[in-house]
């Protein structure tokens, strides 16, 4: 049987380039070379070659994080080139990337979210006003970044001011949320027409980290993951349903991973990732493994979902 001609797209120009390259390398190693003729593309240097090769390509795996890859831009290019790809389309990708819009859609779908303020640099309230509305501590986030890039936890007005400066370095709009202390879990969803929830993963950052920031996510040994999460079955089922609801609310397709905080039986939805980290030990592959899908089989499944007709 002829091999499928598969584009593996990783890298790009976002602040998450190195994570993307690492994920792409592990995906390449895990893909079955007897099934796939794998052609690798880094959008920072290879967009012209991707466009030229498009008529020969049968499917694509987008292993990119952040802007240019997870925000709908690459999805739009592949739509124009008529190359099927795994995961959400332009709209679902763009909505999930924008924390301001996704939060509004979560609330409309009946999900609980932390209280928040969103504003541009020109309209930014003072740290005193933010504290008066949300109290302290708060989490400060660029409105459209991933992997906790530019995210800080502020326990004082001085830290709040510094956090706003850090977030505005990445985005023209910033979201400030109340800090919800509780168990951090993430819920994977897999499938197109009838998506199913995967086992929850519980995330426990090392005591060296104030929260699950960029370094805690990617520094080896900086956090511990437990799958399935240590929640009683009813609450775990509710959190899985929240992941499904978030997936649907944003118009996601194929797969996603939604981050949540569980506090005193209440589930707060934080954000949804439409291209979760894809190393063999990343959170989504861990959940898939707990559901019986080893990493190579998971990649096969994502490719088959990419090829399914709407």
N, C-alpha and C positions, 0 to 999 in steps of 0.2 A: 504494500500500500504506500502511495506517495506521502511524503512528509508534508505537514502543514507549514506554510511559510508565515512565520510569526515575527512581528516587530516587538522587540523589547525596548521600551522607551524609559530611560532613567537619566537623572542628572538635572539639567536645566540651570536656571540662573537665580533661583529663589534662595532665601536664607537657609533652606533645608536641603541644599544641594548634596552635601556629604552624606546625609542620612539616605537620600534617594539613591545615590551611587552604591552605598553599602547594601541596601535592599535589593537593588537591581542585580548586583553581583551574586547574591545568595539565590535569587530567583533563577538566574541563568544556570547556576550549578544544580539546582533542584529539578529543572525542567528535563523531561525525558527526551534525549537527543535522538532516539529512534522514532519519535513521533513528530518532532518539530525541527524545521530548518530555521534556526533562530538568528535574526538579524538585529544587531544592537544599535541604538540611536541615542545620542545625547543631544537634546534640543539646543544646548548652548552652541553646538558646532555642526549639527547634522540635519537641520531642518530641510535644507535643500535636497539632501540625499534621500530623506524620508519621502518628500513629495515626489521625487523622481522614481523611487521604487514602488510607490503606492499601487500601481496596477498589478504588481506581482504579489502583494501582501494579502493574506487571507484573514488575518486577525492581528490585534495588538494588545499587549499588556502595558498599561501605563503605570509605571512604578515611580511616581513622582509625588512630592509633598509640597504644599505651599503654592504660591502664586505661579501661574504659568502651567501648572500641572493638575492641581486639585481644584481649581477655581472655575473650570469650564473652558479655559482657553485651548488646551490641547484636545479636549473632547470636540470642540467646534471645528478644529482643523481636521481631525479624523473623520468627522461627519462629512465635511466637504470632500475629503479624499475617498469617501465611501469605504472606510476600513472599520469593521466592527471592533469594539473594545470592551473590556470588562468594566463593570461598575456604572455609576450614574452618568446621565447625559449632561448637557450644558446647564440646564436650569437647576437640576438637583445639586450639581457640583457647586454652582455659584451660590445658591441659597445656603448650603451647609457651610461654605467658607465664610459667609458673612454672619458673624455672631449676633449682630443687631436684628437682622431679618429672621434668622433661624429662631431666636428667642421669641419673637412675636408669633411665629407659626407654631412653636411648641405650645404657647399659652392658648392659642386658638384651638388647638387639638385637645386641650384639657390637661396638659402636663404641668407639673409644678416646676418653677424655675426660681433661682435666687433673685431677690430684689436687685434692681440695677439702675444705673444712669448711663446714657450714651450721649456723647457730644463731640463736636469738632474743637480744634484748638481755639478758634475764635470765640466759641460759645462756652468754653470750659468754665465751670463754677470754681470757686476757690476751694482749697482743701477744707476750710471751715464749713462751707456750705455742703460739701460732700459728706463730711462727718455728721452734720446735722440731719441729713436725709437718711444715710445708710448706717451710721455708726462706724465703729472700728472693731476689728480689722476688716479690710476690704481687699478684693483681688482686682488688679488693674490689668486690662488686656487690650492689645490692638484689636480693632473690630474684625480684621480680615487677615489673620496669620494663624499658623498651625504649630504643633509641637511645643506649645508654651513659649514660643519665641516672643520676647518682649514682655512677658507676663511677670508681675511681681505681687508679693503679699505685703500689704502695708498695715502696720500696727500703730503707727503714730502719724501725725500730720506731716512731719518731715519726710517720713518714708513714702507717704502718699504723694507729696510733691515730686520726690525723686522718681517714683513709679510712673507718674503722668509724663514726665520728661522722657523716660525710657520707652513708654508705649508710643508716644507721638513720633519717636524716631523711626517707627515702622509703619505708621498708618496715620491718615488725616483724621480718623475718627477713633475714639477710645471708649471702651466699655468698662465701667467700674461696678463690681458686684459685691454684695454682702458675702462675707466668708462663711460658708456653711461647714461646720466641723462635723465630720462623720466618717463612715466607711466609704472609701472610693471604690467604685466598681465600674466595669465597662461591659457593655452588652453587644455582642456581634449578631448580625442578621445576615442570612445567606439565602438567595433565591430571587427569581424574577416575579412571576405572577403570584406565587404563594410562598413568600419568604418565611423562613423559620428562624426562631431565635437559637443561638448557640449558648452553651453553658457560660455563665458569668465568670469574669476574672476579677478578683479582688487585688487591689494595688496597695502595697504598704511601703511608702518611701522610708529610707533609712533615717534615723534620728538626726543625721547630719544635714537633712534638708527640711525646710519649713513647709514645703508642699511638693507636689509632683511636677517639678519644673523641668526645663529642657535637659539639664544635666542628670536629674534623677531618672528621666526617661531613658537616656542613652548611655550613661556611664555604667560599665559592667559592675554589678554588685551594689548599685546605688539604691535599688528598690527590690522588693520581693513581691512575686505574683503568686496568687493561690487560685487554682481552678479545679473544681467549681468554687465560687466564692462562699465564704462561711456565713450564709444567710439561711434563716429557716425557710423551708420550701415555699410557703405561701408568699413570703416577701420576695424571694428570688423570682417566683413566677410573675409577680407584679412588676419587678424591675425588667424582666425580659419583655413583658408587654409594653413597658415604656419605650424600650429600644425599638420594638416593632412600630409603635405609634409615631416615634420621632422619624423613623425611616420613611414611613408613609407621608407624614406631614410635609417633609421636604421634597417629596417626589423622587426619592432615591431608587436605584435599580441595582440588582446584582448582589451587592453586599454593602455593609456599612458597619461602623462601630460607634456606639453612643456612650459617652462618659457621664456618670451619674454619681451623686453623693446620697448615701442613705443615713438619715439621722432620726432616731426615735420612731422608726416605722414609716417615716415620710421619705419619698424619693424625689430628689431634685435633679432635673436634667440640665447638664452643662453645655455639651456640644456634640455634634455628630461628625465623624470622619468618614469621608467617602472613598479615600484610598488609605486604609490603615497601614501601619508599618508592616512590611512583608519580609522580614528575616524569619528564619525558622523558629526563633524564640520570641518573636513579637507577640503582642497580645492577641490579635485576631487568629494567627496560626495556632497559638496555644489553645484557644477556645475550640477551633476546628478539630484539633487533635483529640481534645476531650470528647468531642462528638463522634470520633472515629475516622476523621479525615487527616491522614498524614500530609505533610507539606507538599510533596509532589502531586498527590491526589487532589489537594485543595486547588492547586494551580490548574490542573486539568478541569476541575469543576468551574472555575472562573472563566476559563476559555470557552467551555461549552455554553455557559450562560451568556457570554458575549455574542455567540453565534445564534442564540435563540431569537426568533422573530417576535416583534412586539405583539 
